[in-house]
Amino acid sequence: MPIKYKINVLAELKAIGYSTYRLRKEKIFGERTMQKFRKGEIVNAENLAVICKLLNCQPGDVMEYVDEDETNI
């Protein structure tokens, strides 16, 4: 997939006090969404907005486009 995370989302959230337990308990993210973070799968725009709010950043700080054709050269 040409869109990839630039950061480890769960590690960055944990660094500011949001453990996976807290994320589930406070119903910020469900287990399925956290599994997507672990696997590097892209989440929907709503979840991306929550990440940006919690980390006080922009979507471009979290994700990047990588041209797959150039990486295969």
MIDRENBA-378198 format. One record per residue (C-alpha): x negated, y negated, z negated; residue number from 1; residue in three letters. Coordinates in nm, 3 decimals, decimal comma. Each point is the difference from the previous one (the first is absolute). Example, Ala and Ser with C-alpha at 12.3 -4.5 7.8 and 13.67 -1.06 7.14 Angstrom:
        xx        yy        zz     k     r
    -1,230     0,450    -0,780     1   ALA
    -0,137    -0,344     0,066     2   SER
//
This chain:
        xx        yy        zz     k     r
     0,000     0,000     0,000     1   MET
    -0,145    -0,339     0,093     2   PRO
     0,117    -0,174    -0,321     3   ILE
    -0,207     0,089    -0,307     4   LYS
    -0,037    -0,116    -0,358     5   TYR
    -0,302    -0,219    -0,068     6   LYS
     0,024     0,073    -0,373     7   ILE
     0,091     0,286    -0,227     8   ASN
     0,343    -0,130    -0,100     9   VAL
     0,044     0,213    -0,311    10   LEU
    -0,351    -0,079    -0,127    11   ALA
     0,055    -0,373     0,049    12   GLU
     0,334     0,016    -0,181    13   LEU
    -0,156     0,200    -0,282    14   LYS
    -0,274    -0,263    -0,035    15   ALA
     0,266    -0,261    -0,082    16   ILE
     0,186     0,225    -0,244    17   GLY
     0,243     0,192     0,219    18   TYR
    -0,068     0,371    -0,055    19   SER
     0,194     0,253     0,204    20   THR
     0,197     0,078    -0,318    21   TYR
     0,097    -0,367    -0,039    22   ARG
     0,088    -0,032     0,369    23   LEU
     0,240     0,295    -0,031    24   ARG
     0,137    -0,090    -0,344    25   LYS
     0,079    -0,360     0,098    26   GLU
     0,140     0,126     0,333    27   LYS
    -0,236    -0,217     0,201    28   ILE
    -0,087     0,288     0,234    29   PHE
     0,134     0,352     0,025    30   GLY
    -0,215     0,311     0,011    31   GLU
     0,044     0,031     0,378    32   ARG
    -0,139    -0,349     0,055    33   THR
    -0,297     0,068    -0,225    34   MET
    -0,068     0,322     0,191    35   GLN
    -0,008    -0,207     0,318    36   LYS
    -0,261    -0,229    -0,159    37   PHE
    -0,209     0,303    -0,098    38   ARG
     0,018     0,145     0,353    39   LYS
    -0,069    -0,333     0,169    40   GLY
     0,344    -0,004     0,161    41   GLU
     0,157    -0,337     0,071    42   ILE
     0,295    -0,107    -0,214    43   VAL
     0,295    -0,215     0,102    44   ASN
     0,002    -0,381    -0,003    45   ALA
     0,191    -0,018    -0,328    46   GLU
    -0,267     0,202    -0,181    47   ASN
    -0,274    -0,201     0,168    48   LEU
     0,165    -0,317    -0,132    49   ALA
    -0,006     0,144    -0,354    50   VAL
    -0,370     0,085     0,035    51   ILE
    -0,074    -0,354     0,117    52   CYS
     0,200    -0,150    -0,288    53   LYS
    -0,172     0,213    -0,265    54   LEU
    -0,349    -0,050     0,143    55   LEU
     0,063    -0,366     0,091    56   ASN
    -0,122     0,053     0,356    57   CYS
     0,110     0,001     0,364    58   GLN
     0,081     0,310     0,211    59   PRO
    -0,324    -0,053     0,194    60   GLY
    -0,193     0,042    -0,325    61   ASP
     0,152     0,347    -0,041    62   VAL
     0,017     0,135     0,357    63   MET
    -0,188    -0,030     0,324    64   GLU
     0,037     0,102     0,363    65   TYR
    -0,269     0,236     0,127    66   VAL
    -0,012     0,063     0,373    67   ASP
    -0,015     0,378     0,025    68   GLU
    -0,147    -0,016     0,351    69   ASP
    -0,304    -0,192    -0,126    70   GLU
    -0,058     0,236    -0,293    71   THR
    -0,010     0,301     0,235    72   ASN
    -0,277    -0,144     0,221    73   ILE
//
